[in-house]
Amino acid sequence: FLPDVSIPFGGIWQSARLIAVDGPCLSDISLLSDVNSSSVQLKVEVHRAAGLTAVIRLLTPDGQEIQTSQSAVEADSLEFNLKVADPDLWSPDHPALYAIIIELRSGEMVKALVKRRFGFRTLMHTGDRVLLNGTSVCLRGVLNWGWYPEILCPNPDESTIRDEFRRVRDLGYNLIKLCLYVPAPRYFEMADEEGMLLWLELPMWLPDVTPRLRQQAPVEYRDILATVHMHTS
């Protein structure tokens, strides 16, 4: 087992960079959609944005702008609750994705911009039945542990990811279990686009549970979930 996973679990496997921003910027975006209230709740941290205006634009899956909200930046964080009448539900057969564009403006000049895509769906169970958007769904999955022998590191290009999802779909599956590894952000974005459900298994396998691990694991799990929580897949 170890020879197969030692490389994906082997530390830094691509170039790393530190970006310094000397003007207004956005970070720590939290985006939660709720079918029952037909709404999406947005929270975002803002930096060096005093005196600017935050403009939030909501787009439908076909790119039509349906709502615009704006607020003067008076604190280090912003919260918006946007309503969507009769939201188009996301599913593997119909991966409908809305978009939110967050801008920091000075007059008409855009100083910072971030775009995020999301969908509306429910996932729950009743007894031993799993319900997706209120309808029974049979989850049939394959396992992926980030093993790409031709490139060694678990970071394939977009064409490889999209081809992977489509081959899995053609074989009759609708779910991929990510075994003990967290893919790059684009993997989750493309799963949203392709309608592929993901089961993210948080990285821990037969560890030596030291005091250091007890302290560090919840920190890393929090950071992982903060990164991927908004993905409908």
C-alpha positions as CSV (number, residue, x, y, z in Angstrom):
1,F,0.0,0.0,0.0
2,L,2.7,2.5,1.0
3,P,4.6,2.5,-2.3
4,D,1.3,3.5,-4.1
5,V,0.5,6.5,-2.0
6,S,3.9,7.7,-0.8
7,I,4.2,10.2,-3.6
8,P,0.7,11.8,-3.4
9,F,1.3,12.2,0.4
10,G,4.9,13.4,0.0
11,G,4.7,17.1,0.8
12,I,5.2,20.0,-1.7
13,W,4.8,18.7,-5.2
14,Q,4.6,21.8,-7.3
15,S,5.9,25.4,-7.2
16,A,4.6,27.6,-4.4
17,R,4.2,31.4,-4.4
18,L,3.4,34.1,-2.0
19,I,1.3,37.0,-3.4
20,A,1.4,40.4,-1.8
21,V,-1.5,42.8,-2.6
22,D,-0.9,46.5,-2.0
23,G,-4.6,47.5,-2.6
24,P,-8.1,46.4,-1.7
25,C,-8.7,42.7,-1.7
26,L,-11.2,39.9,-0.7
27,S,-10.6,36.7,1.2
28,D,-12.3,33.9,3.2
29,I,-15.4,33.7,1.1
30,S,-18.2,31.6,2.6
31,L,-21.1,30.8,0.3
32,L,-24.1,28.7,1.5
33,S,-27.2,28.1,-0.6
34,D,-30.4,26.9,0.9
35,V,-33.2,25.4,-1.2
36,N,-35.8,25.6,1.5
37,S,-35.5,29.4,1.8
38,S,-34.5,29.9,-1.9
39,S,-31.6,32.0,-0.7
40,V,-27.8,32.1,-0.7
41,Q,-25.9,33.5,2.2
42,L,-22.6,35.2,1.4
43,K,-19.9,36.2,3.9
44,V,-16.5,37.7,2.8
45,E,-13.6,39.4,4.5
46,V,-12.4,42.7,3.0
47,H,-9.0,44.3,3.4
48,R,-7.9,47.9,2.8
49,A,-11.4,48.8,1.5
50,A,-12.4,51.7,3.7
51,G,-14.5,54.2,1.6
52,L,-15.2,51.7,-1.1
53,T,-18.5,50.2,-2.2
54,A,-19.1,46.4,-2.3
55,V,-21.3,45.4,-5.2
56,I,-22.7,41.8,-5.4
57,R,-24.1,40.5,-8.7
58,L,-26.1,37.3,-8.9
59,L,-26.2,35.4,-12.3
60,T,-28.5,32.6,-13.4
61,P,-27.1,29.4,-14.9
62,D,-27.5,30.9,-18.4
63,G,-25.6,34.0,-17.4
64,Q,-28.5,36.4,-16.9
65,E,-28.0,38.9,-14.1
66,I,-31.0,38.7,-11.8
67,Q,-30.0,40.7,-8.7
68,T,-27.5,43.4,-7.7
69,S,-26.9,44.5,-4.1
70,Q,-24.4,47.0,-2.9
71,S,-23.2,48.3,0.4
72,A,-20.7,50.8,1.7
73,V,-17.7,49.0,3.2
74,E,-17.7,50.0,6.9
75,A,-16.2,46.9,8.5
76,D,-13.7,44.2,7.8
77,S,-16.4,41.7,6.7
78,L,-19.5,41.8,4.7
79,E,-22.7,39.7,4.8
80,F,-25.4,39.4,2.2
81,N,-28.5,37.2,1.9
82,L,-29.7,37.0,-1.6
83,K,-33.1,35.5,-2.7
84,V,-33.6,33.4,-5.8
85,A,-37.2,32.8,-6.8
86,D,-37.8,29.1,-7.8
87,P,-34.1,28.1,-8.0
88,D,-33.0,25.7,-10.8
89,L,-31.8,22.6,-8.9
90,W,-28.4,21.0,-9.5
91,S,-28.2,17.3,-10.1
92,P,-25.8,14.9,-11.9
93,D,-28.1,14.9,-14.9
94,H,-28.6,18.7,-14.7
95,P,-25.6,20.5,-13.2
96,A,-27.2,24.0,-13.0
97,L,-24.7,26.5,-11.6
98,Y,-25.4,30.1,-10.5
99,A,-22.7,32.6,-10.1
100,I,-21.9,35.4,-7.6
101,I,-19.6,38.2,-8.6
102,I,-18.2,40.3,-5.7
103,E,-16.7,43.6,-6.5
104,L,-15.0,46.4,-4.5
105,R,-15.6,49.7,-6.4
106,S,-14.4,53.3,-6.1
107,G,-17.1,55.1,-8.1
108,E,-17.3,53.1,-11.3
109,M,-13.7,51.8,-11.0
110,V,-13.4,48.1,-9.9
111,K,-10.6,47.7,-7.4
112,A,-11.1,44.0,-6.7
113,L,-13.2,41.2,-8.1
114,V,-13.9,37.6,-7.2
115,K,-16.4,35.2,-8.9
116,R,-17.7,32.0,-7.4
117,R,-20.2,29.5,-8.9
118,F,-22.6,27.4,-6.8
119,G,-25.8,25.4,-7.1
120,F,-28.9,24.6,-5.2
121,R,-29.6,21.0,-4.1
122,T,-30.7,19.0,-1.1
123,L,-29.1,15.7,0.1
124,M,-30.6,13.8,2.9
125,H,-31.8,10.3,3.9
126,T,-34.9,8.7,5.2
127,G,-34.2,5.3,6.7
128,D,-31.8,3.6,4.3
129,R,-32.8,5.7,1.3
130,V,-30.6,8.6,0.1
131,L,-32.6,11.5,-1.4
132,L,-31.2,14.0,-3.8
133,N,-33.6,16.9,-4.3
134,G,-36.2,14.8,-2.6
135,T,-35.9,11.9,-5.0
136,S,-34.3,8.5,-4.2
137,V,-30.8,8.2,-5.7
138,C,-28.5,5.2,-6.0
139,L,-25.0,6.3,-5.3
140,R,-22.5,4.2,-7.3
141,G,-19.0,5.3,-6.9
142,V,-15.4,4.7,-7.8
143,L,-12.3,5.3,-5.7
144,N,-9.6,7.8,-6.6
145,W,-6.6,8.3,-4.4
146,G,-4.8,10.8,-6.6
147,W,-2.6,8.3,-8.3
148,Y,-1.5,9.6,-11.7
149,P,1.7,7.6,-12.5
150,E,2.5,9.5,-15.7
151,I,2.8,12.8,-13.8
152,L,3.5,11.4,-10.2
153,C,1.8,14.4,-8.4
154,P,-2.0,14.4,-7.9
155,N,-2.5,17.5,-10.0
156,P,-3.7,16.5,-13.5
157,D,-4.6,19.1,-16.1
158,E,-8.2,20.1,-16.9
159,S,-8.6,17.9,-19.9
160,T,-7.5,14.8,-17.8
161,I,-10.0,15.7,-15.0
162,R,-12.9,16.2,-17.4
163,D,-12.1,13.0,-19.3
164,E,-11.9,11.2,-16.0
165,F,-15.4,12.4,-14.9
166,R,-16.9,11.5,-18.3
167,R,-15.4,8.0,-18.4
168,V,-16.7,7.3,-14.9
169,R,-20.1,8.5,-16.0
170,D,-20.1,6.4,-19.1
171,L,-19.4,3.3,-16.9
172,G,-22.6,4.0,-15.0
173,Y,-21.2,5.8,-11.9
174,N,-22.3,9.1,-10.4
175,L,-19.8,9.5,-7.5
176,I,-16.1,9.6,-6.9
177,K,-14.6,8.9,-3.5
178,L,-11.5,10.9,-2.9
179,C,-9.4,8.5,-0.8
180,L,-7.4,10.3,1.8
181,Y,-6.4,13.2,-0.4
182,V,-7.7,16.6,-1.3
183,P,-7.4,17.5,-5.0
184,A,-6.6,21.0,-6.3
185,P,-9.5,23.5,-6.3
186,R,-10.1,23.1,-10.1
187,Y,-11.1,19.4,-9.5
188,F,-14.0,20.5,-7.4
189,E,-15.1,23.2,-9.8
190,M,-15.1,20.8,-12.7
191,A,-17.1,18.2,-10.6
192,D,-19.7,21.0,-10.1
193,E,-19.7,21.6,-13.9
194,E,-19.9,17.9,-14.9
195,G,-22.4,16.9,-12.3
196,M,-20.1,14.4,-10.6
197,L,-20.8,13.9,-6.8
198,L,-17.7,13.8,-4.6
199,W,-17.2,12.0,-1.3
200,L,-14.2,13.7,0.4
201,E,-12.5,11.4,2.9
202,L,-10.5,13.6,5.2
203,P,-6.8,12.6,5.3
204,M,-6.1,10.3,8.2
205,W,-5.2,6.6,8.1
206,L,-3.9,4.5,11.0
207,P,-2.1,7.5,12.5
208,D,0.1,7.6,15.6
209,V,-2.3,9.9,17.6
210,T,0.2,12.1,19.3
211,P,-0.6,15.3,21.3
212,R,0.6,17.3,18.3
213,L,-1.8,15.4,16.0
214,R,-4.7,16.0,18.3
215,Q,-4.0,19.7,18.1
216,Q,-3.2,19.9,14.4
217,A,-5.8,17.7,12.8
218,P,-8.8,19.9,13.6
219,V,-7.0,22.9,12.3
220,E,-6.2,21.3,9.0
221,Y,-9.8,19.8,8.7
222,R,-11.2,23.3,9.3
223,D,-9.0,24.7,6.5
224,I,-10.0,21.9,4.1
225,L,-13.7,22.4,4.7
226,A,-13.4,26.2,4.4
227,T,-11.9,25.6,1.0
228,V,-14.4,23.1,-0.4
229,H,-17.7,23.7,1.4
230,M,-19.3,25.8,-1.3
231,H,-19.0,23.2,-4.0
232,T,-22.4,21.7,-4.8
233,S,-20.8,18.4,-5.9
